[in-house]
């Protein structure tokens, strides 16, 4: 990312990458939620404590690899843990709880020792490949750097997201070494160990490739942010909101909009903003953590933590500072600034 900010703390749709990952995992209502940290440990741990105070923080040591990360996470969980363990990543923001639930359902209904989420992609370069036998059963995963030419031609890739039997995962990780091209402890090796023990292994194949996409630079951050926003706008429109130009409208994941509201071009709805039914917002409006009443009209306005009452009319060219209160039916004229004291300044 070429940034002083750890990658997983960069944000899209009003939430950090790690925050999206935690939200997706939390939607499964797990008994335990552990976040494994290493790079910029204090910054990431502080963020976890803020967004998920009940989450366990596990520290990865100097041993590299996804297998060691999972092992460190398990060490923070109660001894003798049984059931299903889901492993996911902190930089895959579009993964949903619904998809994780389908992964778990396939895993548990089949009684598998391990289930990996996979996808078929046109360019698998850089990804681990899913290996199957002649009958189509999953036999393992080979990392890109360790793949033969024949294996490298496989287009079914490993997303890095898994469901495991807890007891199998714990014992198998104790056998995994670092004898590979990258000198890392691969979590993928658990699948072959499961097979050697007679445990079934399956692949849950997703057709939504965006849910497997991770962020490694700011180009990918922007691409996933745009797709995430497109989906957010689509959900609001299908719920009865008119968005005149979705391409120029940005809506954070925590925003609530009532039916029959119209959002005009160049609008940003950020943070925990709520908008009542039948409002008209825009063009060129930015609202952060604001409350807007039903049938309000807001044009060319910037507001932070302000309240706009029902049927009020604000703008154009208005600034509402934090704590500003616009009463129901009140008109705030052009070129006005409203502060928390209620005073208006030209």
Beta strands, then each sheet from edge to edge (+ up, - down):
strand 1: 11-12
strand 2: 15-16
strand 3: 34-37
strand 4: 56-59
strand 5: 84-87
strand 6: 114-120
strand 7: 129-132
strand 8: 138-142
strand 9: 156-165
strand 10: 201-205
strand 11: 242-243
strand 12: 250-251
strand 13: 256-257
strand 14: 262-263
strand 15: 268-270
strand 16: 274-275
strand 17: 280-281
strand 18: 286-288
strand 19: 291-292
strand 20: 297-298
strand 21: 301-304
strand 22: 307-308
strand 23: 313-314
strand 24: 318-320
strand 25: 325-326
strand 26: 331-332
strand 27: 336-338
strand 28: 344-345
sheet 1: 1+ 2-
sheet 2: 3+ 4+
sheet 3: 5+ 9- 6+ 10+
sheet 4: 7+ 8-
sheet 5: 11+ 14+ 17+ 20+ 23+ 26+
sheet 6: 12+ 15+ 18+ 21+ 24+ 27+ 28-
sheet 7: 13+ 16+ 19+ 22+ 25+
end
